[in-house]
Amino acid sequence: MACDGTEVKHLLQYGAAAIGTSIVTAPCRAPGDVFAVPSFGADGPGAGAHLCAVPPGRSVERFFVVPSALRTLSVVTMLSAVSGTVFLMHDPGSAAATKTATSSDGGSGSAAAALSARSIPAQRVAATSYLAQVRVQAAEHRAQIDAAADARAAKVQVQAKALAKAKAEAQAAAKAKAKAKAEAAAEQRRKEIRQRASRSASRDPQALARIMAADRGWGAGQFSCLKSLWARESGWNYRAMNPSSGAYGIPQALPGGKMASAGSDWRTNPATQIKWGLDYISDRYGTPCGAWGHSESSGWY
């Protein structure tokens, strides 16, 4: 980079300040005026002389130099120091001068080195502490994320369970409703069949007796015993009467007036006679087959 005289002067001034020396000015009294300038050589401190080569009244620059170890720095080093960049240069020939300079400036280099050496562990500790804080913060953030995810999962699970429960309850309610509807329909059909059988009971009392026996839980086997029993007793004739004993109706109640407990129309209604006859068999023998067995063994029931 090209520099004019003023820029070079400023660079030298800042460079001198950066490496521990200074540049001062003084008025020139007359041409040829001599300034005694301290200088440091290999043999120790001495004095040098500079002549004033400018007209009187003009200022000259006098350099107060630093120890010889620092004077060995090149212009590049000085300029890099001014610009903020440090180049460490090693000159084997200047080791003794460097040692002399270190001792002559009161050990400031050693103190700076010691301070720098002490600051490195401190910086490491600070960096380690900062990394530990970052790790703790990251762990806490991760824990918060995991907790939020767990909460969301738990909420979704609760909602899923509630939905499944509501669905199961709806299905159970639908099944119960369908079952009740089916039972009601079946009951309606049985009622209609019973009504038809009641209307035709005088012609076919067995159809009504089968229905009424089934209502008591007696199936086809029990009805077969009942069919045989009352066929023997009355031939299923609701007007049948035994002239010798006075037994009357399909079940041959003795006397016939006993059937009034089932209905006042016991003389003419086959349904009333069948109801009384089934009650009698249930109380006396338990089932129609029980009554038939007694009739088989004794000839009566």
C-alpha contacts under 8 A as a table, 3 or more apart, distances in Angstrom:
res1	aa1	res2	aa2	distance
3	C	6	T	7.91
3	C	7	E	5.62
3	C	8	V	6.03
4	D	7	E	5.45
4	D	8	V	6.26
5	G	8	V	5.21
5	G	9	K	6.12
6	T	9	K	5.02
6	T	10	H	6.24
7	E	10	H	5.05
7	E	11	L	6.02
8	V	11	L	4.98
8	V	12	L	6.01
9	K	12	L	5.12
9	K	13	Q	6.08
10	H	13	Q	4.98
10	H	14	Y	6.10
11	L	14	Y	5.21
11	L	15	G	5.72
11	L	79	L	7.16
11	L	82	V	7.20
12	L	15	G	4.88
12	L	16	A	5.77
13	Q	16	A	5.13
13	Q	17	A	6.27
13	Q	22	S	6.84
13	Q	23	I	6.20
14	Y	17	A	5.03
14	Y	18	A	6.08
14	Y	82	V	6.30
15	G	18	A	4.94
15	G	19	I	6.28
15	G	78	M	5.38
15	G	79	L	6.41
15	G	81	A	6.79
15	G	82	V	5.40
16	A	19	I	5.30
16	A	20	G	6.23
16	A	21	T	5.03
16	A	22	S	5.43
16	A	23	I	7.16
16	A	78	M	7.71
17	A	20	G	5.30
17	A	21	T	5.35
17	A	22	S	5.53
18	A	21	T	7.59
18	A	78	M	7.77
18	A	81	A	6.61
18	A	82	V	6.66
19	I	66	V	7.99
19	I	70	L	7.17
19	I	78	M	7.31
19	I	81	A	7.91
20	G	66	V	6.62
21	T	63	F	7.93
21	T	64	F	6.09
21	T	65	V	5.76
21	T	66	V	5.61
22	S	63	F	6.46
22	S	64	F	5.76
22	S	65	V	7.33
23	I	61	E	6.48
23	I	62	R	5.84
23	I	63	F	4.81
23	I	64	F	6.23
24	V	61	E	5.70
24	V	62	R	5.42
24	V	63	F	6.59
24	V	64	F	7.73
25	T	59	S	5.85
25	T	60	V	5.33
25	T	61	E	4.52
25	T	62	R	5.96
26	A	59	S	5.12
26	A	60	V	5.65
26	A	61	E	6.84
26	A	62	R	7.67
27	P	56	P	7.34
27	P	57	G	5.35
27	P	58	R	5.37
27	P	59	S	4.24
27	P	60	V	6.38
28	C	31	P	7.21
28	C	33	D	6.85
28	C	52	C	6.22
28	C	54	V	6.96
28	C	55	P	6.97
28	C	56	P	5.01
28	C	57	G	5.31
28	C	58	R	5.44
28	C	59	S	5.69
28	C	60	V	6.58
29	R	33	D	6.58
29	R	55	P	7.94
29	R	56	P	4.80
29	R	57	G	6.07
30	A	33	D	5.59
30	A	52	C	7.20
30	A	54	V	7.73
30	A	55	P	6.39
30	A	56	P	4.65
30	A	57	G	7.82
31	P	51	L	7.75
31	P	52	C	5.41
31	P	53	A	5.30
31	P	54	V	5.86
31	P	55	P	5.90
31	P	56	P	6.50
32	G	51	L	5.23
32	G	52	C	4.92
32	G	53	A	5.95
33	D	51	L	5.48
33	D	52	C	4.78
33	D	53	A	7.72
34	V	49	A	6.18
34	V	50	H	5.61
34	V	51	L	4.65
34	V	52	C	6.14
35	F	49	A	5.50
35	F	50	H	5.29
35	F	51	L	6.47
35	F	52	C	7.56
36	A	47	A	6.32
36	A	48	G	5.78
36	A	49	A	4.83
36	A	50	H	6.80
37	V	47	A	5.73
37	V	48	G	5.18
37	V	49	A	5.89
37	V	50	H	7.27
37	V	62	R	7.37
37	V	63	F	7.49
37	V	64	F	6.97
38	P	45	P	7.16
38	P	46	G	6.05
38	P	47	A	4.67
38	P	48	G	6.15
38	P	64	F	6.78
38	P	65	V	7.37
39	S	45	P	5.89
39	S	46	G	5.49
39	S	47	A	5.56
39	S	48	G	6.30
39	S	64	F	7.67
39	S	65	V	6.33
39	S	66	V	7.94
40	F	43	D	7.69
40	F	44	G	5.64
40	F	45	P	4.38
40	F	46	G	6.02
40	F	65	V	7.75
40	F	66	V	7.58
40	F	67	P	5.94
40	F	68	S	6.11
41	G	44	G	5.36
41	G	45	P	6.20
41	G	46	G	7.30
41	G	67	P	7.97
41	G	68	S	6.30
42	A	68	S	7.44
42	A	97	A	6.97
52	C	60	V	7.22
54	V	58	R	6.44
54	V	60	V	7.80
55	P	58	R	5.98
65	V	71	R	7.62
66	V	70	L	6.31
66	V	71	R	6.50
67	P	70	L	5.74
67	P	71	R	6.42
67	P	101	A	5.19
67	P	104	S	7.63
67	P	105	D	7.88
68	S	71	R	4.78
68	S	72	T	6.33
68	S	97	A	6.05
68	S	98	T	7.30
68	S	101	A	6.53
69	A	72	T	5.48
69	A	73	L	7.57
69	A	94	S	6.50
69	A	95	A	7.96
69	A	97	A	5.06
69	A	98	T	4.39
69	A	99	K	7.85
69	A	100	T	7.65
69	A	101	A	5.65
70	L	73	L	5.54
70	L	98	T	7.55
70	L	101	A	7.66
71	R	74	S	7.87
72	T	94	S	7.55
73	L	76	V	7.93
73	L	77	T	5.92
73	L	78	M	6.83
73	L	89	M	7.99
74	S	77	T	5.22
74	S	78	M	6.44
75	V	78	M	5.02
75	V	79	L	6.02
76	V	79	L	5.12
76	V	80	S	5.94
77	T	80	S	5.06
77	T	81	A	6.12
77	T	86	V	7.09
77	T	87	F	6.15
78	M	81	A	5.11
78	M	82	V	6.32
79	L	82	V	4.99
79	L	83	S	6.18
80	S	83	S	4.98
80	S	84	G	6.05
80	S	85	T	4.78
80	S	86	V	5.87
80	S	87	F	7.12
81	A	84	G	5.14
81	A	85	T	5.44
81	A	86	V	5.57
82	V	85	T	7.55
91	D	94	S	5.45
91	D	95	A	6.91
92	P	95	A	5.65
93	G	96	A	7.44
94	S	97	A	5.06
94	S	98	T	5.94
95	A	98	T	5.01
95	A	99	K	6.19
96	A	99	K	5.04
96	A	100	T	6.18
97	A	100	T	4.93
97	A	101	A	6.00
98	T	101	A	4.99
98	T	102	T	6.06
99	K	102	T	5.14
99	K	103	S	6.34
100	T	103	S	5.24
100	T	104	S	5.99
101	A	104	S	4.95
101	A	105	D	6.12
102	T	105	D	5.60
102	T	106	G	6.93
102	T	107	G	5.43
102	T	108	S	7.07
102	T	109	G	6.15
102	T	110	S	7.45
103	S	106	G	5.74
103	S	107	G	5.54
104	S	107	G	7.33
105	D	108	S	6.21
107	G	110	S	5.25
107	G	111	A	6.19
108	S	111	A	4.98
108	S	112	A	6.06
109	G	112	A	5.06
109	G	113	A	6.07
110	S	113	A	4.98
110	S	114	A	5.96
111	A	114	A	5.02
111	A	115	L	5.98
112	A	115	L	4.98
112	A	116	S	6.02
113	A	116	S	5.01
113	A	117	A	6.00
114	A	117	A	4.94
114	A	118	R	6.08
115	L	118	R	5.06
115	L	119	S	6.10
116	S	119	S	5.02
116	S	120	I	6.43
117	A	120	I	5.56
117	A	121	P	7.53
118	R	121	P	6.16
118	R	122	A	6.86
119	S	122	A	5.05
119	S	123	Q	6.07
120	I	123	Q	5.06
120	I	124	R	6.19
121	P	124	R	4.88
121	P	125	V	6.05
122	A	125	V	5.02
122	A	126	A	6.12
123	Q	126	A	4.99
123	Q	127	A	6.01
124	R	127	A	4.99
124	R	128	T	6.00
125	V	128	T	5.03
125	V	129	S	6.02
126	A	129	S	5.07
126	A	130	Y	6.08
127	A	130	Y	5.03
127	A	131	L	6.13
128	T	131	L	5.09
128	T	132	A	6.10
129	S	132	A	5.01
129	S	133	Q	6.21
130	Y	133	Q	5.05
130	Y	134	V	6.18
131	L	134	V	4.95
131	L	135	R	6.10
132	A	135	R	5.05
132	A	136	V	6.14
133	Q	136	V	5.04
133	Q	137	Q	6.07
134	V	137	Q	5.07
134	V	138	A	6.00
135	R	138	A	4.98
135	R	139	A	6.02
136	V	139	A	5.03
136	V	140	E	6.09
137	Q	140	E	5.05
137	Q	141	H	6.04
138	A	141	H	5.02
138	A	142	R	6.00
139	A	142	R	4.98
139	A	143	A	6.01
140	E	143	A	4.95
140	E	144	Q	6.16
141	H	144	Q	5.06
141	H	145	I	6.22
142	R	145	I	5.02
142	R	146	D	6.10
143	A	146	D	5.02
143	A	147	A	5.97
144	Q	147	A	5.03
144	Q	148	A	6.07
145	I	148	A	5.13
145	I	149	A	6.11
146	D	149	A	4.99
146	D	150	D	6.02
147	A	150	D	5.02
147	A	151	A	6.05
148	A	151	A	5.02
148	A	152	R	6.14
149	A	152	R	5.07
149	A	153	A	6.07
150	D	153	A	4.99
150	D	154	A	5.99
151	A	154	A	5.06
151	A	155	K	6.06
152	R	155	K	5.02
152	R	156	V	6.10
153	A	156	V	5.05
153	A	157	Q	6.05
154	A	157	Q	4.97
154	A	158	V	6.10
155	K	158	V	5.10
155	K	159	Q	6.10
156	V	159	Q	5.02
156	V	160	A	5.98
157	Q	160	A	4.95
157	Q	161	K	6.09
158	V	161	K	5.09
158	V	162	A	6.08
159	Q	162	A	5.03
159	Q	163	L	6.00
160	A	163	L	5.02
160	A	164	A	6.03
161	K	164	A	5.02
161	K	165	K	5.99
162	A	165	K	5.05
162	A	166	A	6.05
163	L	166	A	5.08
163	L	167	K	6.03
164	A	167	K	5.00
164	A	168	A	6.05
165	K	168	A	5.05
165	K	169	E	6.05
166	A	169	E	5.06
166	A	170	A	6.04
167	K	170	A	5.03
167	K	171	Q	6.11
168	A	171	Q	5.02
168	A	172	A	6.04
169	E	172	A	4.99
169	E	173	A	5.97
170	A	173	A	5.02
170	A	174	A	6.04
171	Q	174	A	4.98
171	Q	175	K	6.09
172	A	175	K	5.02
172	A	176	A	6.02
173	A	176	A	5.03
173	A	177	K	5.97
174	A	177	K	5.02
174	A	178	A	6.02
175	K	178	A	4.98
175	K	179	K	5.95
176	A	179	K	4.95
176	A	180	A	5.97
177	K	180	A	5.08
177	K	181	K	5.99
178	A	181	K	4.97
178	A	182	A	6.02
179	K	182	A	4.98
179	K	183	E	6.01
180	A	183	E	5.02
180	A	184	A	5.96
181	K	184	A	5.05
181	K	185	A	6.05
182	A	185	A	4.98
182	A	186	A	6.03
183	E	186	A	4.93
183	E	187	E	5.95
184	A	187	E	5.00
184	A	188	Q	6.01
185	A	188	Q	4.98
185	A	189	R	6.18
186	A	189	R	4.99
186	A	190	R	6.15
187	E	190	R	5.00
187	E	191	K	6.00
188	Q	191	K	4.99
188	Q	192	E	6.14
189	R	192	E	5.07
189	R	193	I	6.09
190	R	193	I	4.97
190	R	194	R	5.92
191	K	194	R	4.99
191	K	195	Q	6.05
192	E	195	Q	5.03
192	E	196	R	6.20
193	I	196	R	5.09
193	I	197	A	5.99
194	R	197	A	4.91
194	R	198	S	5.86
194	R	208	L	6.58
194	R	211	I	6.99
195	Q	198	S	5.00
195	Q	199	R	6.13
196	R	199	R	5.12
196	R	200	S	6.28
197	A	200	S	5.08
197	A	201	A	5.54
197	A	204	D	7.63
197	A	205	P	7.64
197	A	207	A	6.15
197	A	208	L	5.13
198	S	201	A	4.85
198	S	202	S	8.00
198	S	208	L	6.31
198	S	271	A	6.59
199	R	202	S	7.56
200	S	203	R	5.42
200	S	204	D	5.99
200	S	205	P	7.42
201	A	204	D	4.84
201	A	205	P	4.25
201	A	206	Q	7.62
201	A	207	A	7.38
201	A	208	L	6.31
201	A	270	P	6.10
201	A	271	A	7.01
202	S	205	P	5.96
202	S	238	Y	7.40
202	S	269	N	7.61
202	S	270	P	6.29
204	D	207	A	6.00
204	D	208	L	7.51
205	P	208	L	5.39
205	P	209	A	6.21
205	P	236	W	6.88
205	P	270	P	6.48
205	P	271	A	7.71
206	Q	209	A	4.87
206	Q	210	R	6.03
206	Q	227	K	7.52
206	Q	236	W	7.51
207	A	210	R	5.25
207	A	211	I	6.57
208	L	211	I	5.22
208	L	212	M	6.25
208	L	271	A	7.24
209	A	212	M	5.08
209	A	213	A	5.96
209	A	271	A	7.88
209	A	274	I	6.38
210	R	213	A	5.20
210	R	214	A	6.16
210	R	223	F	6.38
211	I	214	A	5.12
211	I	215	D	6.33
212	M	215	D	5.08
212	M	216	R	6.82
212	M	275	K	7.60
213	A	216	R	5.26
213	A	217	G	6.67
213	A	218	W	5.35
213	A	219	G	7.31
213	A	223	F	6.91
213	A	278	L	7.50
214	A	217	G	4.97
214	A	218	W	4.91
214	A	219	G	5.75
215	D	218	W	7.29
218	W	221	G	7.64
218	W	222	Q	5.56
218	W	223	F	6.88
218	W	287	T	7.88
219	G	222	Q	5.55
219	G	223	F	6.29
220	A	223	F	5.04
220	A	224	S	6.16
221	G	224	S	5.16
221	G	225	C	6.72
222	Q	225	C	5.25
222	Q	226	L	6.31
222	Q	287	T	7.03
222	Q	288	P	5.64
222	Q	289	C	5.75
223	F	226	L	4.81
223	F	227	K	5.94
223	F	288	P	7.09
224	S	227	K	5.08
224	S	228	S	6.38
225	C	228	S	5.27
225	C	229	L	6.11
225	C	288	P	5.68
225	C	289	C	4.96
225	C	292	W	5.96
226	L	229	L	5.02
226	L	230	W	6.22
226	L	288	P	5.14
226	L	289	C	6.88
226	L	292	W	7.13
227	K	230	W	5.69
227	K	231	A	5.98
228	S	231	A	5.11
228	S	232	R	6.32
228	S	292	W	7.56
229	L	232	R	5.41
229	L	233	E	6.38
229	L	288	P	7.91
229	L	291	A	7.64
229	L	292	W	5.56
229	L	295	S	7.46
230	W	233	E	4.72
230	W	234	S	5.74
230	W	235	G	6.22
230	W	236	W	5.98
230	W	250	I	6.45
230	W	251	P	6.09
231	A	234	S	5.68
231	A	235	G	4.01
231	A	236	W	5.64
232	R	235	G	6.03
233	E	236	W	7.84
233	E	250	I	7.28
233	E	251	P	6.78
233	E	252	Q	6.39
234	S	237	N	5.63
234	S	238	Y	7.79
234	S	240	A	5.82
234	S	241	M	7.88
234	S	249	G	6.92
234	S	250	I	5.32
234	S	251	P	6.91
234	S	252	Q	6.59
235	G	250	I	7.33
236	W	250	I	5.06
237	N	240	A	5.29
237	N	249	G	6.51
237	N	250	I	5.38
238	Y	248	Y	7.88
238	Y	249	G	4.44
238	Y	250	I	4.77
238	Y	267	R	7.69
238	Y	268	T	7.06
238	Y	269	N	7.38
238	Y	270	P	5.56
238	Y	273	Q	7.40
239	R	248	Y	7.00
239	R	249	G	5.22
239	R	250	I	7.36
239	R	267	R	7.21
239	R	268	T	7.25
240	A	248	Y	5.77
240	A	249	G	5.01
240	A	250	I	6.69
240	A	252	Q	7.62
241	M	246	G	6.16
241	M	247	A	5.55
241	M	248	Y	4.41
241	M	249	G	6.32
241	M	252	Q	7.25
242	N	245	S	5.56
242	N	246	G	5.02
242	N	247	A	5.11
242	N	248	Y	6.52
242	N	252	Q	7.83
243	P	246	G	5.46
243	P	247	A	7.72
245	S	254	L	7.42
246	G	254	L	6.46
246	G	255	P	6.08
246	G	256	G	7.19
247	A	252	Q	4.77
247	A	253	A	5.11
247	A	254	L	4.39
247	A	255	P	5.39
247	A	256	G	5.68
248	Y	251	P	7.29
248	Y	252	Q	4.47
248	Y	253	A	5.31
248	Y	254	L	6.68
248	Y	255	P	6.92
248	Y	256	G	4.78
249	G	252	Q	4.98
249	G	253	A	6.67
249	G	256	G	7.13
249	G	267	R	7.33
249	G	273	Q	6.64
250	I	270	P	7.42
250	I	273	Q	6.46
250	I	274	I	7.03
250	I	277	G	7.94
251	P	273	Q	6.80
251	P	274	I	6.98
251	P	277	G	5.29
252	Q	256	G	7.14
253	A	256	G	4.81
253	A	257	G	7.71
253	A	258	K	6.68
253	A	259	M	6.98
253	A	277	G	7.68
254	L	257	G	7.60
254	L	258	K	7.08
255	P	258	K	6.05
256	G	259	M	6.05
257	G	260	A	5.63
257	G	266	W	7.91
258	K	261	S	6.35
259	M	262	A	5.58
259	M	263	G	6.89
259	M	266	W	5.83
259	M	272	T	7.49
259	M	273	Q	6.46
259	M	276	W	5.87
260	A	263	G	4.95
260	A	264	S	5.11
260	A	265	D	7.39
260	A	266	W	5.89
261	S	264	S	7.52
261	S	276	W	7.61
262	A	266	W	7.36
262	A	272	T	5.79
262	A	273	Q	7.49
262	A	275	K	6.71
262	A	276	W	5.62
263	G	266	W	5.72
263	G	272	T	5.85
264	S	267	R	7.98
265	D	268	T	5.77
265	D	269	N	5.72
265	D	272	T	6.99
266	W	269	N	5.53
266	W	270	P	7.47
266	W	272	T	5.49
266	W	273	Q	5.83
267	R	273	Q	8.00
269	N	272	T	5.52
269	N	273	Q	6.67
270	P	273	Q	5.11
270	P	274	I	6.09
271	A	274	I	5.16
271	A	275	K	6.15
272	T	275	K	5.22
272	T	276	W	6.33
273	Q	276	W	5.23
273	Q	277	G	6.08
274	I	277	G	5.01
274	I	278	L	6.12
275	K	278	L	5.32
275	K	279	D	6.31
276	W	279	D	5.16
276	W	280	Y	6.20
277	G	280	Y	5.12
277	G	281	I	6.29
278	L	281	I	5.16
278	L	282	S	6.12
279	D	282	S	5.18
279	D	283	D	6.16
280	Y	283	D	5.25
280	Y	284	R	5.97
281	I	284	R	5.21
281	I	285	Y	5.35
281	I	286	G	6.17
281	I	287	T	6.24
281	I	288	P	6.28
281	I	291	A	6.42
282	S	285	Y	5.70
282	S	286	G	4.21
282	S	287	T	5.56
282	S	288	P	7.58
283	D	286	G	5.99
284	R	291	A	7.93
285	Y	288	P	7.33
285	Y	290	G	5.29
285	Y	291	A	5.43
286	G	290	G	6.44
286	G	291	A	7.80
287	T	290	G	5.16
287	T	291	A	6.56
288	P	291	A	5.08
288	P	292	W	6.12
289	C	292	W	4.90
289	C	293	G	6.08
290	G	293	G	5.21
290	G	294	H	6.49
291	A	294	H	5.21
291	A	295	S	6.24
291	A	301	Y	6.08
292	W	295	S	4.97
292	W	296	E	6.08
292	W	301	Y	7.51
293	G	296	E	5.05
293	G	297	S	6.34
294	H	297	S	5.19
294	H	298	S	5.95
294	H	299	G	7.43
294	H	300	W	7.02
294	H	301	Y	6.07
295	S	298	S	5.28
295	S	299	G	4.58
295	S	300	W	4.53
295	S	301	Y	5.09
296	E	299	G	5.61
296	E	300	W	7.64
298	S	301	Y	7.73
